[in-house]
Amino acid sequence: MLKMMIPMILLLPTIMLCKSKQLWPTALTHSFWIALLSLQWFKPSTELMTFSNCYLGVDQISAPFLILSCWLTPMMIMAGQSNLTTEPTPRKRTFILITILLQISLILAFSTTELIMFFIAFESTLLPTLVIITRWGGQMERLNAGTYFLFYTLIGSLPLLVALLTTQTYSGTLSICTLQLSTYPNTMNSWTHTMWCLALFTAFMIKMPLYGLHLWLPKAHVEAPIAGSMILAAVLLKLGGYGIIRMTMTLTPPLKMLSYSFMMLALWGVIMTGFICLRQTDLKSLIAYSSVSHMGLVIAATLTQTEWACTGAITLMIAHGLTSSMLFCLANTNYERTNSRTLLLARNMQLLLPLMGLWWFSASLTNMALPPTINLMGELTIIVSLFNWSNITILLTGLGTLMTAAYTLYMLTITQWGETPSHMKTIPPTHTREHLLMMLHMLPMALLMMQPELIQGANTLHR
């Protein structure tokens, strides 16, 4: 763990001290080296959790999320280059420093073994993301989006802190290793236990987000720059799913009354967001709502608390992280050439940018969960586990997958076919940087198809 943390911390003074001409190459080279170094976490271990000290440890549940966080940092820096070309050097340094600070917070959140440290790292991701959205967002509405993001997160975080402090009071520890041996909720009465469970899971439901608590997400995605959209879609939403899995494994399972209500909202949200996506005119908003739909499946799976469901949830979260990040990158390439996010103003792009049309096609296929993608493995595992839990869920999950295919095909056909608008007859060609960015999204997905057990967390869940 320290061999990852120390290079990342040392990257901060490196960025501050290097010359302006060497800023982007230094940041990219160093962060790519850290990303490649992080792949060692895939190495199988006979131990349940590998500790670097009493506060930090990695197991097969946290390892895929840690690698995804490290892998995404150089891609964020690469994607943000075009937006920052006209900015002065100090602002470029600030952008890279904030990106690195965000990565450090995420790595601490995914690797900590103390719940209060997890809470601090979970909340510390808020400030860098807020700065990215409000400083480098494209429109004036970015301040409104930042306010939504801030207050939704804070409203969910205060009950979580109270629940953790209550746990500390009853059990005397917040270590995830020793809490599993504790029986403290038995001393609570039923009403206190209900409120404790609700406080514990509300913050994660907002972060996922659960349908009904999702209003901050489309606003934040639409107004954020490309780097902000990538980190939001790929990693920050997964913090919620990781938190639910970790809490249900460590603490007493939530009450049936709470679980059923959350699961009904999540599965209902899969269908409702599918209908919302079908009537979207804004490309980034469509991709943002599709994230709510996919995360609804993850919430329902994690609350069944079976090994099969949690395996599918982890697989789908990693697959969705790469897929949605790639879709936002593709939407950004359209926006840079048309200066509009409206679907109807960017038609027939495959004729103008043929290779980019291939990337759009690949990303759409993975978003629809076609075989043999890891998206399919995750969704199929979740659907089967939910069916075993209750047969009637097949109606909701089946309709949800149908809606996903419908709005993904709608997005693909609107952007890639049709009559070319007159204002798009002459647009700048694509750059090698953009194709490399797409390749770095597709390559992990293609390789994970051959060995999906690397991201399934199977050994830890079975034990």
Residue pairs with C-beta under 8 A, 6 or more apart in sequence:
1 52
1 53
1 56
1 57
1 58
1 111
2 52
3 37
4 34
4 37
4 38
4 66
4 70
4 107
5 104
5 107
7 30
7 33
7 34
7 37
8 34
8 100
8 103
8 104
8 107
9 104
11 27
11 30
11 31
11 34
11 100
12 97
12 100
12 101
14 26
14 30
15 23
15 26
15 27
15 93
15 96
15 97
15 100
16 93
16 97
18 26
20 89
20 92
23 89
23 92
23 93
23 96
24 77
24 81
24 92
27 74
27 77
27 96
28 74
28 77
28 78
31 73
31 74
31 77
31 100
32 74
34 70
34 73
35 70
35 71
35 73
35 74
37 70
38 66
38 67
38 70
38 71
39 67
41 58
41 63
41 66
41 67
42 63
42 67
42 454
44 459
48 59
48 459
48 460
48 463
49 57
49 58
49 59
49 113
49 177
49 460
50 57
50 58
50 59
51 57
51 113
52 58
54 113
55 112
55 113
55 114
55 117
56 108
56 111
56 112
56 113
57 111
57 113
58 66
58 111
59 457
59 460
60 456
60 457
60 458
60 459
60 460
60 461
61 242
61 245
61 246
61 314
61 457
61 460
61 461
62 110
62 111
62 242
63 457
64 314
64 318
64 454
64 455
64 457
65 110
65 235
65 238
65 242
65 317
65 318
66 107
66 110
66 111
68 234
68 235
68 238
68 318
68 321
68 322
69 103
69 106
69 107
69 110
69 235
70 103
70 107
71 440
71 444
72 230
72 231
72 234
72 235
72 321
72 325
73 99
73 100
73 103
74 440
75 230
75 325
75 329
75 437
75 440
75 441
76 99
76 227
76 230
76 231
77 96
77 99
77 227
78 433
78 436
78 437
79 226
79 227
79 230
79 329
79 332
79 437
80 95
80 99
80 136
80 225
80 226
80 227
81 433
82 336
82 433
83 136
83 225
83 226
83 227
84 91
84 92
84 95
84 136
87 95
95 132
95 136
95 227
98 128
98 131
98 132
99 128
99 132
99 227
99 231
101 128
102 125
102 128
102 129
102 132
102 231
105 121
105 124
105 125
105 128
106 121
106 125
106 235
106 236
106 239
108 117
108 121
108 124
109 118
109 121
109 122
109 125
109 239
109 242
110 239
110 242
112 118
112 121
113 175
113 176
113 177
114 174
114 175
114 176
115 164
115 167
115 174
115 175
115 176
115 179
115 250
116 164
116 168
116 174
118 243
118 246
119 157
119 160
119 161
119 164
122 157
122 203
122 239
122 243
123 153
123 157
125 236
125 239
126 149
126 150
126 153
126 154
129 149
129 228
129 231
129 232
129 236
130 146
130 149
130 150
132 224
132 225
132 227
132 228
132 231
133 142
133 145
133 146
133 149
133 220
133 223
133 224
133 225
133 228
134 142
134 143
134 145
134 146
136 224
136 225
136 227
136 228
137 145
137 146
137 223
137 224
137 225
137 228
138 223
138 225
139 223
141 219
141 222
141 223
142 223
142 224
144 219
144 223
145 216
145 219
145 220
145 222
145 223
145 224
146 220
146 223
148 215
148 216
148 219
148 220
149 216
149 219
149 220
152 206
152 209
152 213
152 215
152 216
153 203
153 206
153 207
153 216
155 206
156 202
156 203
156 204
156 205
156 206
156 207
156 213
157 203
159 198
159 199
159 200
159 202
159 203
160 199
160 200
160 202
160 203
160 204
162 199
163 196
163 199
163 200
164 174
164 200
166 196
167 174
167 179
167 184
167 196
167 251
168 174
170 184
170 185
170 187
170 188
171 179
171 182
171 184
173 179
173 182
176 246
176 249
176 250
179 250
179 251
180 249
180 250
185 193
185 196
185 251
185 252
188 196
193 252
193 255
194 255
194 257
194 258
197 254
197 255
197 258
198 258
200 247
200 251
200 254
201 244
201 247
201 254
201 258
201 262
203 240
203 243
204 239
204 240
204 241
204 243
204 244
204 247
205 213
205 240
205 262
205 299
206 213
206 216
206 240
207 236
207 237
207 239
207 240
207 243
208 237
208 240
208 241
208 244
208 295
208 298
208 299
209 216
209 217
209 237
209 240
209 292
209 295
210 262
210 265
210 266
210 269
210 295
210 296
210 299
211 265
211 266
211 268
211 269
211 270
211 272
211 273
211 292
211 296
212 265
212 269
214 269
214 273
214 292
217 232
217 237
217 288
217 291
217 292
218 285
218 288
218 289
220 228
220 232
220 288
221 229
221 232
221 233
221 284
221 285
221 287
221 288
221 291
221 328
222 282
222 284
222 285
222 288
222 341
224 232
226 328
226 329
226 332
229 284
229 325
229 328
229 332
230 325
230 328
230 329
233 287
233 288
233 291
233 320
233 321
233 324
233 325
233 328
234 321
234 322
234 324
234 325
235 321
237 291
237 295
237 317
237 321
238 317
238 318
238 321
240 295
241 295
241 298
241 299
241 302
241 313
241 314
241 317
242 317
244 299
244 302
244 303
245 302
245 310
245 313
245 314
248 254
248 302
248 303
248 305
253 259
253 305
254 303
259 303
262 299
262 303
263 299
263 300
263 303
263 304
266 296
266 297
266 299
266 300
266 303
267 296
267 297
267 300
267 393
267 396
267 397
267 400
268 396
269 292
269 293
269 296
270 293
270 296
270 297
270 396
270 397
270 400
270 403
271 396
271 399
271 400
271 403
273 289
273 290
273 292
273 293
273 296
274 293
274 399
274 400
274 402
274 403
274 404
274 406
274 407
275 403
276 289
277 286
277 289
277 290
277 293
277 403
277 407
277 410
277 411
278 403
278 406
278 407
278 410
280 286
280 289
280 343
280 407
281 342
281 343
281 344
282 341
282 342
282 343
283 331
283 334
283 335
283 341
283 342
283 343
283 346
283 411
283 415
284 328
284 331
284 335
284 341
285 341
286 343
286 407
286 411
287 324
287 327
287 328
287 331
287 411
290 324
290 327
290 367
290 404
290 407
290 408
291 320
291 324
293 400
293 403
293 404
294 316
294 320
294 324
294 404
295 320
296 400
297 313
297 316
297 379
297 382
297 383
297 397
297 400
298 313
298 316
298 317
298 382
300 382
300 386
300 393
301 309
301 310
301 312
301 313
301 316
301 381
301 382
301 385
301 386
302 309
302 310
302 313
304 385
304 386
304 389
306 385
306 388
306 389
307 458
307 461
307 462
308 381
308 384
308 385
308 388
309 381
309 382
309 385
309 386
309 389
310 457
310 461
311 381
311 456
311 457
311 458
311 461
312 377
312 378
312 379
312 380
312 381
312 382
312 384
312 385
313 378
313 382
314 378
314 455
314 456
314 457
315 374
315 377
315 378
315 381
315 452
315 455
315 456
316 375
316 378
316 379
316 381
316 382
317 378
318 374
318 378
318 448
318 455
319 366
319 373
319 374
319 375
319 377
319 378
319 445
319 448
320 375
320 378
322 366
322 441
322 444
322 445
323 363
323 366
323 367
323 375
323 441
323 445
324 367
325 441
326 359
326 363
326 366
326 438
326 441
326 442
327 363
327 367
329 434
329 437
329 438
329 441
330 356
330 359
330 360
330 363
330 438
331 341
333 353
333 356
333 430
333 434
334 341
334 346
334 349
334 415
335 341
337 346
337 424
337 427
337 428
338 345
338 346
338 423
338 424
338 427
340 346
343 411
343 414
343 415
344 414
344 421
345 421
345 423
345 424
346 415
346 421
346 424
347 414
347 415
347 417
347 418
347 419
347 420
347 421
347 424
348 416
348 417
348 418
348 419
348 420
348 421
348 424
349 356
349 357
349 360
349 415
349 416
350 356
350 357
350 360
350 416
350 417
351 420
352 420
352 424
352 427
353 427
353 429
353 430
355 430
355 435
356 430
356 434
357 416
359 435
359 438
359 442
360 412
360 415
360 416
361 412
361 416
362 438
362 442
363 438
363 441
363 442
364 408
364 409
364 411
364 412
365 373
366 373
366 375
366 445
367 375
367 404
367 408
368 375
368 404
368 405
368 408
368 409
369 375
369 376
369 378
369 379
369 380
369 401
369 404
370 376
372 449
373 445
373 449
374 445
374 448
374 449
374 452
374 455
377 452
379 401
382 397
383 393
383 394
383 397
383 398
383 401
386 393
386 394
386 397
387 393
387 394
387 397
448 454
448 455
